[in-house]
């Protein structure tokens, strides 16, 4: 498949624009879900929103096992180097 520089540019502009829109949408849904005593007393704490967003990324990327294994290795190395246990 051959693509010209102009076609590449145009496609990248479109994708980058979509990415910006999606980033704004993600921020907005987090803001909408956030707990506020007056505006949204049934809302979710900032801490839980952060955890939910991270879990959603794991699910979207389908890399839970890889991330879990990497974290396990880091913790194992930390314990080894610091004599934590």
DSSP file (Angstrom, degrees, kcal/mol; ACC not computed):
  #  RESIDUE AA STRUCTURE BP1 BP2  ACC     N-H-->O    O-->H-N    N-H-->O    O-->H-N    TCO  KAPPA ALPHA  PHI   PSI    X-CA   Y-CA   Z-CA
    1    1 A X              0   0    0      0, 0.0     2,-0.4     0, 0.0     0, 0.0   0.000 360.0 360.0 360.0 125.9    0.0    0.0    0.0
    2    2 A X        -     0   0    0      0, 0.0     2,-0.4     0, 0.0     0, 0.0  -0.871 360.0-176.8-107.4 138.3    1.4    3.3   -1.0
    3    3 A X        -     0   0    0     -2,-0.4     2,-0.1     4,-0.0     0, 0.0  -0.998  20.7-128.6-135.5 137.4    0.4    6.6    0.6
    4    4 A X     >  -     0   0    0     -2,-0.4     4,-2.6     1,-0.1     5,-0.2  -0.343  27.4-110.8 -79.2 164.5    1.5   10.1   -0.3
    5    5 A X  H  > S+     0   0    0      1,-0.2     4,-2.7     2,-0.2     5,-0.2   0.901 120.2  50.8 -60.3 -40.3    2.8   12.5    2.2
    6    6 A X  H  > S+     0   0    0      2,-0.2     4,-2.9     1,-0.2    -1,-0.2   0.911 110.0  49.0 -65.9 -42.5   -0.3   14.6    1.9
    7    7 A X  H  > S+     0   0    0      2,-0.2     4,-2.4     1,-0.2    -2,-0.2   0.908 112.3  48.9 -63.3 -41.4   -2.6   11.6    2.4
    8    8 A X  H  X S+     0   0    0     -4,-2.6     4,-2.7     2,-0.2    -2,-0.2   0.943 112.4  48.4 -61.6 -47.9   -0.5   10.6    5.5
    9    9 A X  H  X S+     0   0    0     -4,-2.7     4,-2.7     1,-0.2    -2,-0.2   0.940 112.1  48.3 -57.5 -50.3   -0.8   14.2    6.8
   10   10 A X  H  X S+     0   0    0     -4,-2.9     4,-2.0     1,-0.2    -1,-0.2   0.902 113.4  47.3 -60.0 -42.4   -4.5   14.4    6.2
   11   11 A X  H  X S+     0   0    0     -4,-2.4     4,-2.5    -5,-0.2    -1,-0.2   0.907 112.4  49.2 -66.9 -42.1   -5.1   11.1    7.9
   12   12 A X  H  X S+     0   0    0     -4,-2.7     4,-3.0     2,-0.2     5,-0.2   0.886 108.6  53.3 -65.6 -38.6   -2.9   12.0   10.9
   13   13 A X  H  X S+     0   0    0     -4,-2.7     4,-2.2    -5,-0.2    -1,-0.2   0.930 110.9  47.7 -59.5 -44.9   -4.7   15.3   11.3
   14   14 A X  H  X S+     0   0    0     -4,-2.0     4,-2.3    -5,-0.2    -2,-0.2   0.938 114.2  45.4 -61.9 -47.5   -8.0   13.5   11.4
   15   15 A X  H  X S+     0   0    0     -4,-2.5     4,-2.5     1,-0.2    -2,-0.2   0.905 112.5  50.3 -65.4 -41.4   -6.8   10.9   13.9
   16   16 A X  H  X S+     0   0    0     -4,-3.0     4,-2.2     2,-0.2    -1,-0.2   0.885 110.1  51.4 -64.1 -37.6   -5.1   13.5   16.1
   17   17 A X  H  X S+     0   0    0     -4,-2.2     4,-2.1    -5,-0.2    -2,-0.2   0.914 110.6  48.2 -64.2 -42.5   -8.4   15.5   16.1
   18   18 A X  H  X S+     0   0    0     -4,-2.3     4,-2.8     1,-0.2    -2,-0.2   0.906 109.4  53.6 -62.2 -41.3  -10.3   12.4   17.1
   19   19 A X  H  X S+     0   0    0     -4,-2.5     4,-2.5     1,-0.2    -2,-0.2   0.905 108.8  48.8 -61.4 -42.3   -7.8   11.8   19.9
   20   20 A X  H  X S+     0   0    0     -4,-2.2     4,-2.2     2,-0.2    -1,-0.2   0.911 111.9  48.9 -64.0 -42.1   -8.3   15.3   21.3
   21   21 A X  H  X S+     0   0    0     -4,-2.1     4,-2.3     2,-0.2    -2,-0.2   0.920 112.1  48.2 -63.3 -43.7  -12.0   14.9   21.2
   22   22 A X  H  X S+     0   0    0     -4,-2.8     4,-2.7     2,-0.2    -2,-0.2   0.899 109.2  53.2 -64.9 -40.5  -11.9   11.6   22.9
   23   23 A X  H  X S+     0   0    0     -4,-2.5     4,-2.3     1,-0.2    -1,-0.2   0.907 110.3  48.0 -60.8 -41.2   -9.5   13.0   25.6
   24   24 A X  H  X S+     0   0    0     -4,-2.2     4,-2.5     2,-0.2    -2,-0.2   0.901 111.1  51.0 -64.2 -40.5  -12.0   15.8   26.2
   25   25 A X  H  X S+     0   0    0     -4,-2.3     4,-2.5     2,-0.2    -2,-0.2   0.899 109.4  50.3 -63.4 -41.1  -14.8   13.2   26.4
   26   26 A X  H  X S+     0   0    0     -4,-2.7     4,-2.0     2,-0.2    -2,-0.2   0.933 111.6  47.8 -63.6 -45.9  -12.9   11.1   29.0
   27   27 A X  H  X S+     0   0    0     -4,-2.3     4,-2.4     1,-0.2    -2,-0.2   0.919 112.3  50.3 -60.0 -43.4  -12.2   14.2   31.1
   28   28 A X  H  X S+     0   0    0     -4,-2.5     4,-2.8     1,-0.2    -2,-0.2   0.908 108.9  49.5 -64.8 -43.1  -15.9   15.2   30.9
   29   29 A X  H  X S+     0   0    0     -4,-2.5     4,-1.6     2,-0.2    -1,-0.2   0.880 111.7  50.0 -66.7 -35.2  -17.2   11.7   31.9
   30   30 A X  H  X S+     0   0    0     -4,-2.0     4,-1.2    -5,-0.2    -1,-0.2   0.925 112.2  47.7 -64.9 -43.7  -14.8   11.7   34.9
   31   31 A X  H  < S+     0   0    0     -4,-2.4     3,-0.3     1,-0.2    -2,-0.2   0.901 110.9  51.6 -62.7 -40.8  -16.0   15.2   35.9
   32   32 A X  H  < S+     0   0    0     -4,-2.8    -1,-0.2     1,-0.2    -2,-0.2   0.837 113.0  45.2 -64.3 -32.8  -19.6   14.1   35.5
   33   33 A X  H  < S+     0   0    0     -4,-1.6    11,-3.2    -5,-0.2    -1,-0.2   0.664  88.8 113.4 -84.5 -17.5  -19.1   11.1   37.8
   34   34 A X  B  < S-a   44   0A   0     -4,-1.2    11,-0.2    -3,-0.3     9,-0.2  -0.262  72.8-109.9 -66.1 138.3  -17.1   12.9   40.5
   35   35 A X        +     0   0    0      9,-2.4     2,-0.3     8,-0.2     6,-0.2  -0.410  39.5 171.5 -64.5 136.4  -18.5   13.3   43.9
   36   36 A X  B  >  -B   40   0B   0      4,-1.7     4,-1.6    -2,-0.1     7,-0.2  -0.943  33.8-135.9-146.5 128.5  -19.6   16.8   44.9
   37   37 A X  T  4 S+     0   0    0     -2,-0.3     4,-0.2     1,-0.2    -1,-0.1   0.854 103.2  21.9 -54.0 -40.3  -21.6   17.3   48.1
   38   38 A X  T  4 S+     0   0    0      2,-0.1     3,-0.3    -3,-0.1    -1,-0.2   0.884 132.0  36.1 -94.2 -47.2  -24.0   19.7   46.4
   39   39 A X  T  4 S+     0   0    0      1,-0.2    -2,-0.2     2,-0.1     2,-0.1   0.834 135.1   9.3 -80.9 -34.9  -23.9   18.9   42.7
   40   40 A X  B ><  +B   36   0B   0     -4,-1.6     3,-2.0     1,-0.1    -4,-1.7  -0.492  60.6 164.6-148.9  70.9  -23.4   15.2   42.8
   41   41 A X  T 3  S+     0   0    0     -3,-0.3    -4,-0.1     1,-0.3    -6,-0.1   0.695  83.6  53.5 -66.4 -17.1  -23.8   13.6   46.2
   42   42 A X  T 3  S+     0   0    0     -6,-0.1    -1,-0.3    -8,-0.1    -7,-0.1   0.320  90.7 119.5 -93.8   6.3  -24.2   10.2   44.6
   43   43 A X    <   -     0   0    0     -3,-2.0     2,-0.3    -7,-0.2    -9,-0.2   0.046  67.4-101.4 -70.3 179.6  -20.9   10.6   42.7
   44   44 A X  B     -a   34   0A   0    -11,-3.2    -9,-2.4     1,-0.1    -1,-0.1  -0.803  37.2-105.4-106.2 141.1  -17.7    8.6   42.9
   45   45 A X     >  -     0   0    0     -2,-0.3     4,-2.5   -11,-0.2     5,-0.2  -0.235  26.9-117.2 -63.5 153.9  -14.6    9.7   44.8
   46   46 A X  H  > S+     0   0    0      1,-0.2     4,-2.2     2,-0.2     5,-0.2   0.885 116.0  54.5 -58.0 -39.4  -11.6   11.0   42.9
   47   47 A X  H  > S+     0   0    0      1,-0.2     4,-1.9     2,-0.2    -1,-0.2   0.917 109.9  45.1 -63.3 -44.0   -9.6    8.1   44.1
   48   48 A X  H  > S+     0   0    0      2,-0.2     4,-3.0     1,-0.2     5,-0.2   0.879 110.3  54.5 -68.3 -37.2  -12.1    5.6   42.9
   49   49 A X  H  X S+     0   0    0     -4,-2.5     4,-2.6     2,-0.2    -2,-0.2   0.918 107.9  50.6 -60.9 -42.1  -12.4    7.3   39.5
   50   50 A X  H  X S+     0   0    0     -4,-2.2     4,-2.0     2,-0.2    -2,-0.2   0.922 113.0  45.5 -61.7 -44.2   -8.6    7.1   39.1
   51   51 A X  H  X S+     0   0    0     -4,-1.9     4,-2.5     2,-0.2    -2,-0.2   0.906 112.8  50.1 -65.9 -42.1   -8.7    3.4   39.9
   52   52 A X  H  X S+     0   0    0     -4,-3.0     4,-2.5     2,-0.2    -2,-0.2   0.910 110.2  50.6 -63.1 -42.2  -11.6    2.7   37.6
   53   53 A X  H  X S+     0   0    0     -4,-2.6     4,-1.9    -5,-0.2    -1,-0.2   0.908 111.1  48.2 -62.9 -41.9   -9.9    4.6   34.8
   54   54 A X  H  X S+     0   0    0     -4,-2.0     4,-2.0     2,-0.2    -2,-0.2   0.904 112.0  49.2 -65.6 -40.4   -6.7    2.6   35.2
   55   55 A X  H  X S+     0   0    0     -4,-2.5     4,-2.2     1,-0.2    -2,-0.2   0.887 108.6  53.9 -64.6 -38.4   -8.7   -0.7   35.3
   56   56 A X  H  X S+     0   0    0     -4,-2.5     4,-2.8     1,-0.2    -1,-0.2   0.880 106.6  51.9 -63.4 -38.0  -10.6    0.4   32.1
   57   57 A X  H  X S+     0   0    0     -4,-1.9     4,-2.6     2,-0.2     5,-0.2   0.917 108.3  51.3 -64.4 -42.3   -7.2    1.0   30.4
   58   58 A X  H  X>S+     0   0    0     -4,-2.0     5,-1.4     1,-0.2     4,-1.1   0.927 113.4  45.0 -58.9 -44.1   -6.1   -2.5   31.4
   59   59 A X  H  <5S+     0   0    0     -4,-2.2     3,-0.2     2,-0.2    -2,-0.2   0.919 113.6  49.0 -67.1 -43.6   -9.3   -4.0   29.9
   60   60 A X  H  <5S+     0   0    0     -4,-2.8    -1,-0.2     1,-0.2    -2,-0.2   0.887 117.3  40.8 -64.3 -38.6   -9.2   -1.9   26.7
   61   61 A X  H  <5S-     0   0    0     -4,-2.6    -1,-0.2    -5,-0.2    -2,-0.2   0.605  99.3-138.7 -85.3 -11.7   -5.5   -2.8   26.1
   62   62 A X  T  <5 +     0   0    0     -4,-1.1    -3,-0.2    -3,-0.2    -4,-0.1   0.899  66.9 120.6  55.1  43.8   -6.1   -6.5   27.1
   63   63 A X     >< +     0   0    0     -5,-1.4     4,-2.5    -6,-0.2     5,-0.2   0.013  19.1 122.1-127.1  31.0   -2.8   -6.5   29.0
   64   64 A X  H  > S+     0   0    0     -6,-0.4     4,-3.0     1,-0.2     5,-0.2   0.938  77.9  48.3 -57.3 -50.2   -3.8   -7.3   32.6
   65   65 A X  H  > S+     0   0    0      1,-0.2     4,-2.6     2,-0.2    -1,-0.2   0.904 112.6  48.5 -60.6 -42.2   -1.6  -10.4   32.8
   66   66 A X  H  > S+     0   0    0      2,-0.2     4,-2.3     1,-0.2    -1,-0.2   0.923 114.7  44.5 -65.0 -44.1    1.4   -8.6   31.4
   67   67 A X  H  X S+     0   0    0     -4,-2.5     4,-2.6     2,-0.2    -2,-0.2   0.901 113.5  51.0 -66.3 -41.0    1.0   -5.6   33.8
   68   68 A X  H  X S+     0   0    0     -4,-3.0     4,-2.4    -5,-0.2    -2,-0.2   0.925 112.0  46.9 -63.2 -44.2    0.4   -7.8   36.7
   69   69 A X  H  X S+     0   0    0     -4,-2.6     4,-2.4    -5,-0.2    -2,-0.2   0.912 112.1  50.3 -63.9 -42.9    3.5   -9.9   36.0
   70   70 A X  H  X S+     0   0    0     -4,-2.3     4,-2.1     2,-0.2    -2,-0.2   0.916 111.7  47.8 -62.8 -42.9    5.6   -6.8   35.5
   71   71 A X  H  X S+     0   0    0     -4,-2.6     4,-2.7     1,-0.2     5,-0.2   0.909 110.1  53.0 -63.9 -41.2    4.4   -5.3   38.8
   72   72 A X  H  X S+     0   0    0     -4,-2.4     4,-2.6     1,-0.2    -2,-0.2   0.917 109.0  49.1 -59.1 -44.2    5.1   -8.6   40.6
   73   73 A X  H  X S+     0   0    0     -4,-2.4     4,-2.4     2,-0.2    -1,-0.2   0.884 110.5  50.5 -64.1 -39.1    8.6   -8.6   39.3
   74   74 A X  H  X S+     0   0    0     -4,-2.1     4,-2.6     2,-0.2    -2,-0.2   0.933 112.4  46.6 -64.1 -45.5    9.2   -5.0   40.4
   75   75 A X  H  X S+     0   0    0     -4,-2.7     4,-2.5     2,-0.2    -2,-0.2   0.898 111.9  51.4 -63.6 -40.0    7.9   -5.9   43.9
   76   76 A X  H  X S+     0   0    0     -4,-2.6     4,-2.1    -5,-0.2    -1,-0.2   0.931 112.2  45.8 -61.9 -45.6   10.0   -9.0   44.0
   77   77 A X  H  X S+     0   0    0     -4,-2.4     4,-2.6     2,-0.2     5,-0.2   0.889 110.9  53.7 -65.8 -39.7   13.1   -7.0   43.1
   78   78 A X  H  X S+     0   0    0     -4,-2.6     4,-2.2     1,-0.2     6,-0.3   0.942 109.7  47.1 -59.1 -48.2   12.2   -4.3   45.6
   79   79 A X  H  X>S+     0   0    0     -4,-2.5     4,-1.3     1,-0.2     5,-1.0   0.897 112.4  50.8 -61.5 -40.5   12.0   -6.8   48.4
   80   80 A X  H  <5S+     0   0    0     -4,-2.1    -1,-0.2    -5,-0.2    -2,-0.2   0.920 115.0  41.7 -62.5 -44.8   15.3   -8.4   47.3
   81   81 A X  H  <5S+     0   0    0     -4,-2.6    -2,-0.2     1,-0.2    -1,-0.2   0.760 124.4  34.7 -78.3 -25.3   17.2   -5.1   47.2
   82   82 A X  H  <5S-     0   0    0     -4,-2.2    -1,-0.2    -5,-0.2    -2,-0.2   0.460  97.4-126.7-107.9  -2.1   15.7   -3.7   50.4
   83   83 A X  T  <5 +     0   0    0     -4,-1.3    -3,-0.2    -5,-0.2    -4,-0.1   0.909  47.2 167.5  54.0  42.9   15.4   -6.8   52.5
   84   84 A X      <       0   0    0     -5,-1.0    -5,-0.1     1,-0.3    -4,-0.1   0.883 360.0 360.0 -58.3 -47.0   11.7   -5.8   53.0
   85   85 A X              0   0    0     -6,-0.2    -1,-0.3     0, 0.0    -2,-0.1   0.505 360.0 360.0 -76.3 360.0   10.4   -9.0   54.4
